[in-house]
Amino acid sequence: MLRAFGVEGPARPLAGGQGSSWLAGELVLKPGGGPVHEWLAEALADVVADGFRLALPVRTLHGTWSWKGWTAARRLEGTEPDHSISTSSTWLPVVEAGRAFHRAVAHLDRPDCLEARDDRWAVADRAAWGEQVLQLRPDLADLGRRLQRALEPLGSPQVVHADLTGNVLFSPTLPPAVIDISPLWRPPEYAEGVVVADALCWHGAPASLLDQAGVSVAAVARALFFRMATTHQAVACCLGDVDVEDEARRYTLAVEMIGV
């Protein structure tokens, strides 16, 4: 597989994400491929990165965007913010990097391949937007009803990166790097709401982050519903290591912090 992408071993595992990425030479390799990856790779080739860097997919030596279930992207210098110091200043640069990215991809057309996604994140996203009925687990259902009362329209949809939280890297001398894009066709504020929701739930960010980042309660509420629906789907798919009691506690705290 390494030879297909023109790099030499050995490869070493990378921390973060789903724990399935590897670094070999100057490439980050991970399982993937399929129509969404191929569309994204082609679309990103013409994006002008203004105020951010972009981890572009790399073709194999055969000219394809994947090889036997593996994909590659350029490694970019930088590290994640220190989440142990979770103030608003930790998260504002992530939100701003996302805004720069979304301005740069605002011209892209909606791809048909996004509609065919059936992974648990896609199902949870459709549930958050009322496009698919999902009966949440009893320990999440009441929170879901509370969040639904706070939902409002969030603007015009476009291609967005729906998982910015752990996928923006910072360097002292370079613009922020946007990596590992999870594309959806949604309003940009929804993607910003996911960052704020994650910061509240998992990293102890203050409720003041909403005002300081300029992200509405409605955006965070929809993002929280999305994350709760993802938890529901993980359990329904019998995936291990899901502490539903702990996650429900975190969601409850975040819902209370945004005043819903």
VOPAGU-2260 file (C-alpha; in pm, 1 decimal, decimal comma):
REM VOPAGU-2260
SITE   aa  ch    i         X         Y         Z
SITE  MET   A    0       0,0       0,0       0,0
SITE  LEU   A    1     282,9     242,8      83,0
SITE  ARG   A    2     439,6     184,2    -257,0
SITE  ALA   A    3     108,2     265,1    -425,3
SITE  PHE   A    4     128,6     615,1    -278,3
SITE  GLY   A    5     499,1     649,2    -348,6
SITE  VAL   A    6     628,3     647,3       8,5
SITE  GLU   A    7     866,1     424,6     200,3
SITE  GLY   A    8     806,8     262,6     538,7
SITE  PRO   A    9     797,8     216,2     818,0
SITE  ALA   A   10     464,4     378,8     891,9
SITE  ARG   A   11     381,0     484,6    1246,0
SITE  PRO   A   12      36,7     524,9    1402,9
SITE  LEU   A   13    -100,3     871,6    1469,6
SITE  ALA   A   14    -298,6     963,0    1779,3
SITE  GLY   A   15    -641,7    1120,3    1756,6
SITE  GLY   A   16    -949,0    1069,9    1542,2
SITE  GLN   A   17   -1066,9     711,1    1527,0
SITE  GLY   A   18    -714,6     581,0    1584,5
SITE  SER   A   19    -679,7     447,6    1230,9
SITE  SER   A   20    -439,2     699,7    1073,3
SITE  TRP   A   21     -73,0     634,1     997,1
SITE  LEU   A   22     216,8     859,4     902,4
SITE  ALA   A   23     459,8     748,7     630,6
SITE  GLY   A   24     703,9    1001,5     492,9
SITE  GLU   A   25     505,8    1319,7     436,2
SITE  LEU   A   26     171,5    1144,1     391,8
SITE  VAL   A   27    -107,0    1064,0     637,9
SITE  LEU   A   28    -274,5     737,0     542,6
SITE  LYS   A   29    -612,5     617,9     666,4
SITE  PRO   A   30    -883,5     371,1     567,4
SITE  GLY   A   31   -1135,3     517,7     327,7
SITE  GLY   A   32   -1224,4     583,1     -30,4
SITE  GLY   A   33   -1548,9     573,0    -222,8
SITE  PRO   A   34   -1755,7     835,8    -403,8
SITE  VAL   A   35   -1749,1    1101,0    -127,6
SITE  HIS   A   36   -1369,9    1088,3     -97,8
SITE  GLU   A   37   -1323,8    1098,0    -474,6
SITE  TRP   A   38   -1558,2    1396,1    -512,7
SITE  LEU   A   39   -1390,8    1579,5    -224,4
SITE  ALA   A   40   -1042,0    1518,6    -361,1
SITE  GLU   A   41   -1138,3    1660,7    -700,0
SITE  ALA   A   42   -1328,0    1955,5    -550,8
SITE  LEU   A   43   -1053,4    2061,5    -310,3
SITE  ALA   A   44    -792,1    2074,0    -586,7
SITE  ASP   A   45    -928,9    2411,0    -704,1
SITE  VAL   A   46    -995,4    2564,9    -362,6
SITE  VAL   A   47    -788,8    2874,5    -284,5
SITE  ALA   A   48    -678,9    2859,0      80,2
SITE  ASP   A   49    -695,1    3213,3     219,0
SITE  GLY   A   50    -617,8    3240,8     589,6
SITE  PHE   A   51    -573,5    2866,3     637,1
SITE  ARG   A   52    -382,5    2568,3     503,1
SITE  LEU   A   53    -555,8    2265,4     356,7
SITE  ALA   A   54    -453,7    1899,9     382,6
SITE  LEU   A   55    -509,2    1794,6      22,0
SITE  PRO   A   56    -571,6    1432,3     -75,6
SITE  VAL   A   57    -296,5    1262,0    -274,2
SITE  ARG   A   58    -334,7    1029,9    -571,8
SITE  THR   A   59    -165,2     693,3    -597,2
SITE  LEU   A   60     107,1     637,4    -852,2
SITE  HIS   A   61    -169,1     475,9   -1060,0
SITE  GLY   A   62    -369,7     799,0   -1062,8
SITE  THR   A   63    -648,7     684,2    -831,0
SITE  TRP   A   64    -760,1     854,1    -508,2
SITE  SER   A   65    -749,0     532,3    -304,0
SITE  TRP   A   66    -575,4     196,3    -301,0
SITE  LYS   A   67    -730,6    -120,0    -159,6
SITE  GLY   A   68    -939,3      72,9      93,6
SITE  TRP   A   69    -672,2     329,8     190,0
SITE  THR   A   70    -641,5     701,8     118,1
SITE  ALA   A   71    -363,8     954,6     166,5
SITE  ALA   A   72    -331,9    1326,8     235,4
SITE  ARG   A   73     -39,6    1563,4     279,6
SITE  ARG   A   74      91,6    1595,3     632,8
SITE  LEU   A   75      72,5    1954,2     756,6
SITE  GLU   A   76     278,0    2102,1    1037,2
SITE  GLY   A   77      88,8    2190,8    1354,5
SITE  THR   A   78     -74,0    2059,5    1668,8
SITE  GLU   A   79    -420,1    2065,8    1820,7
SITE  PRO   A   80    -494,8    2331,6    2082,4
SITE  ASP   A   81    -429,0    2239,1    2445,0
SITE  HIS   A   82    -773,6    2118,8    2545,3
SITE  SER   A   83    -671,4    2102,0    2910,2
SITE  ILE   A   84    -680,0    2483,7    2907,7
SITE  SER   A   85   -1034,9    2516,3    2775,1
SITE  THR   A   86   -1113,6    2884,8    2771,1
SITE  SER   A   87   -1292,2    3071,4    2495,4
SITE  SER   A   88    -953,7    3169,7    2353,8
SITE  THR   A   89    -883,6    2799,4    2297,3
SITE  TRP   A   90   -1182,3    2761,5    2067,9
SITE  LEU   A   91   -1220,2    3095,2    1890,5
SITE  PRO   A   92    -928,2    3024,3    1653,3
SITE  VAL   A   93   -1088,8    2689,4    1562,0
SITE  VAL   A   94   -1416,9    2861,9    1477,9
SITE  GLU   A   95   -1234,6    3130,8    1277,2
SITE  ALA   A   96   -1037,9    2872,1    1081,3
SITE  GLY   A   97   -1365,5    2698,7     999,8
SITE  ARG   A   98   -1513,3    3025,8     877,8
SITE  ALA   A   99   -1214,7    3084,2     650,0
SITE  PHE   A  100   -1249,7    2733,2     510,4
SITE  HIS   A  101   -1623,3    2775,2     452,7
SITE  ARG   A  102   -1571,2    3102,4     267,5
SITE  ALA   A  103   -1323,2    2925,2      41,4
SITE  VAL   A  104   -1559,1    2637,1     -47,0
SITE  ALA   A  105   -1882,1    2838,3     -67,4
SITE  HIS   A  106   -1879,0    2814,3    -447,6
SITE  LEU   A  107   -1885,3    2434,4    -459,2
SITE  ASP   A  108   -2200,2    2268,7    -589,7
SITE  ARG   A  109   -2392,9    2012,9    -390,2
SITE  PRO   A  110   -2266,7    1663,3    -475,3
SITE  ASP   A  111   -2513,8    1378,9    -517,4
SITE  CYS   A  112   -2283,7    1139,3    -331,9
SITE  LEU   A  113   -2357,5    1301,2       5,7
SITE  GLU   A  114   -2717,8    1182,8     -18,0
SITE  ALA   A  115   -2602,8     822,0     -41,6
SITE  ARG   A  116   -2413,8     825,9     288,6
SITE  ASP   A  117   -2562,7     583,2     540,9
SITE  ASP   A  118   -2298,9     583,9     816,6
SITE  ARG   A  119   -2406,6     667,1    1171,5
SITE  TRP   A  120   -2292,2    1029,6    1143,1
SITE  ALA   A  121   -2499,7    1082,1     829,4
SITE  VAL   A  122   -2806,6     925,3     991,7
SITE  ALA   A  123   -2760,4    1139,6    1303,8
SITE  ASP   A  124   -2721,7    1452,5    1092,0
SITE  ARG   A  125   -3043,2    1385,7     902,3
SITE  ALA   A  126   -3222,3    1327,5    1232,6
SITE  ALA   A  127   -3093,1    1662,8    1361,3
SITE  TRP   A  128   -3245,7    1832,2    1057,0
SITE  GLY   A  129   -3576,7    1646,8    1069,0
SITE  GLU   A  130   -3503,0    1458,5     747,8
SITE  GLN   A  131   -3507,2    1117,9     915,8
SITE  VAL   A  132   -3707,3     996,3    1213,9
SITE  LEU   A  133   -3492,4     863,3    1495,7
SITE  GLN   A  134   -3641,0     749,4    1824,8
SITE  LEU   A  135   -3370,0     835,8    2074,1
SITE  ARG   A  136   -3290,2     605,2    2362,8
SITE  PRO   A  137   -3500,2     672,9    2677,9
SITE  ASP   A  138   -3198,9     823,2    2856,9
SITE  LEU   A  139   -3157,6    1075,5    2573,7
SITE  ALA   A  140   -3516,1    1128,6    2460,9
SITE  ASP   A  141   -3608,1    1405,4    2706,3
SITE  LEU   A  142   -3298,3    1602,9    2617,3
SITE  GLY   A  143   -3382,9    1557,1    2251,6
SITE  ARG   A  144   -3730,6    1705,6    2302,9
SITE  ARG   A  145   -3582,1    2003,9    2488,8
SITE  LEU   A  146   -3334,0    2067,6    2209,2
SITE  GLN   A  147   -3596,4    2039,6    1936,8
SITE  ARG   A  148   -3787,1    2328,3    2091,7
SITE  ALA   A  149   -3480,9    2549,3    2041,7
SITE  LEU   A  150   -3420,8    2465,2    1675,8
SITE  GLU   A  151   -3440,6    2742,4    1418,1
SITE  PRO   A  152   -3327,9    2788,6    1055,9
SITE  LEU   A  153   -2955,6    2866,1    1032,3
SITE  GLY   A  154   -2912,0    3015,1     685,6
SITE  SER   A  155   -2824,6    2883,0     342,2
SITE  PRO   A  156   -2656,5    2544,8     307,6
SITE  GLN   A  157   -2323,8    2478,7     139,1
SITE  VAL   A  158   -2039,4    2232,2     172,9
SITE  VAL   A  159   -1916,3    2243,4     532,8
SITE  HIS   A  160   -1660,6    2063,9     747,9
SITE  ALA   A  161   -1881,9    1903,8    1013,9
SITE  ASP   A  162   -1601,9    1788,7    1244,9
SITE  LEU   A  163   -1366,8    2081,8    1294,5
SITE  THR   A  164   -1314,4    2024,6    1667,1
SITE  GLY   A  165   -1011,5    1797,4    1646,2
SITE  ASN   A  166    -918,7    1875,8    1288,7
SITE  VAL   A  167    -761,4    2219,9    1299,9
SITE  LEU   A  168    -387,1    2231,8    1368,8
SITE  PHE   A  169    -193,0    2537,9    1480,3
SITE  SER   A  170     164,0    2646,7    1424,4
SITE  PRO   A  171     339,3    2956,7    1562,9
SITE  THR   A  172     453,3    3061,1    1216,6
SITE  LEU   A  173     185,8    2932,3     977,4
SITE  PRO   A  174    -189,2    2976,7     920,8
SITE  PRO   A  175    -412,5    2713,6    1083,0
SITE  ALA   A  176    -433,3    2382,5     899,9
SITE  VAL   A  177    -772,9    2229,4     823,8
SITE  ILE   A  178    -749,4    1851,0     796,2
SITE  ASP   A  179    -962,9    1537,4     761,2
SITE  ILE   A  180   -1270,9    1704,9     616,7
SITE  SER   A  181   -1609,4    1551,4     702,2
SITE  PRO   A  182   -1833,3    1705,8     435,6
SITE  LEU   A  183   -2201,3    1783,4     478,5
SITE  TRP   A  184   -2438,1    2014,3     290,3
SITE  ARG   A  185   -2549,5    2240,2     575,0
SITE  PRO   A  186   -2532,6    2606,1     686,1
SITE  PRO   A  187   -2184,1    2704,4     807,1
SITE  GLU   A  188   -2319,1    2805,4    1148,5
SITE  TYR   A  189   -2417,9    2443,4    1207,2
SITE  ALA   A  190   -2052,8    2342,2    1174,4
SITE  GLU   A  191   -1959,9    2620,1    1416,1
SITE  GLY   A  192   -2227,3    2493,8    1653,8
SITE  VAL   A  193   -2063,7    2149,6    1650,1
SITE  VAL   A  194   -1733,8    2304,6    1764,6
SITE  VAL   A  195   -1906,0    2487,4    2050,8
SITE  ALA   A  196   -2114,2    2182,3    2147,7
SITE  ASP   A  197   -1803,1    1964,1    2159,0
SITE  ALA   A  198   -1615,7    2226,0    2361,6
SITE  LEU   A  199   -1898,4    2241,3    2617,8
SITE  CYS   A  200   -1951,6    1865,8    2639,2
SITE  TRP   A  201   -1600,5    1727,8    2631,4
SITE  HIS   A  202   -1357,1    2005,0    2714,3
SITE  GLY   A  203   -1511,1    2216,5    2990,4
SITE  ALA   A  204   -1550,5    2534,9    2786,9
SITE  PRO   A  205   -1751,6    2818,4    2945,1
SITE  ALA   A  206   -2103,8    2908,8    2833,3
SITE  SER   A  207   -1970,2    3251,5    2735,5
SITE  LEU   A  208   -1811,7    3084,4    2431,8
SITE  LEU   A  209   -2139,5    3116,6    2240,4
SITE  ASP   A  210   -2143,4    3496,8    2262,2
SITE  GLN   A  211   -1770,1    3536,3    2212,6
SITE  ALA   A  212   -1773,6    3315,2    1904,4
SITE  GLY   A  213   -2094,6    3466,0    1768,8
SITE  VAL   A  214   -2265,5    3126,4    1747,8
SITE  SER   A  215   -2638,4    3111,3    1821,2
SITE  VAL   A  216   -2812,5    2893,6    2077,8
SITE  ALA   A  217   -3011,8    2741,1    1790,1
SITE  ALA   A  218   -2690,4    2630,3    1616,0
SITE  VAL   A  219   -2547,9    2472,6    1929,9
SITE  ALA   A  220   -2881,2    2306,2    2009,8
SITE  ARG   A  221   -2894,7    2142,3    1667,0
SITE  ALA   A  222   -2530,9    2037,2    1700,3
SITE  LEU   A  223   -2600,3    1882,8    2040,9
SITE  PHE   A  224   -2891,9    1689,7    1893,2
SITE  PHE   A  225   -2657,6    1568,1    1618,9
SITE  ARG   A  226   -2400,2    1449,0    1871,0
SITE  MET   A  227   -2667,0    1280,5    2087,0
SITE  ALA   A  228   -2809,1    1105,7    1781,7
SITE  THR   A  229   -2457,7     988,0    1696,4
SITE  THR   A  230   -2428,2     838,3    2046,1
SITE  HIS   A  231   -2765,6     669,6    1997,1
SITE  GLN   A  232   -2651,8     524,5    1665,2
SITE  ALA   A  233   -2323,5     401,1    1810,3
SITE  VAL   A  234   -2511,2     203,7    2075,6
SITE  ALA   A  235   -2769,9      80,4    1825,4
SITE  CYS   A  236   -2487,9     -45,3    1602,2
SITE  CYS   A  237   -2342,4    -231,5    1902,8
SITE  LEU   A  238   -2016,0     -39,9    1898,2
SITE  GLY   A  239   -1813,2     -87,0    2213,7
SITE  ASP   A  240   -1669,7     168,5    2454,3
SITE  VAL   A  241   -1978,8     392,3    2462,5
SITE  ASP   A  242   -2045,2     511,9    2816,8
SITE  VAL   A  243   -2402,4     627,1    2761,9
SITE  GLU   A  244   -2450,9     736,8    3123,0
SITE  ASP   A  245   -2146,3     963,2    3108,6
SITE  GLU   A  246   -2233,7    1100,8    2766,7
SITE  ALA   A  247   -2593,1    1171,4    2874,0
SITE  ARG   A  248   -2458,0    1358,7    3176,3
SITE  ARG   A  249   -2234,8    1569,5    2954,4
SITE  TYR   A  250   -2516,5    1645,5    2712,2
SITE  THR   A  251   -2743,8    1743,3    3001,2
SITE  LEU   A  252   -2484,0    1985,9    3135,3
SITE  ALA   A  253   -2435,5    2142,6    2791,8
SITE  VAL   A  254   -2811,6    2179,2    2739,5
SITE  GLU   A  255   -2838,0    2357,8    3072,3
SITE  MET   A  256   -2540,4    2581,9    2988,9
SITE  ILE   A  257   -2707,9    2710,7    2671,6
SITE  GLY   A  258   -3031,6    2774,7    2862,1
SITE  VAL   A  259   -3256,9    2529,4    2681,0
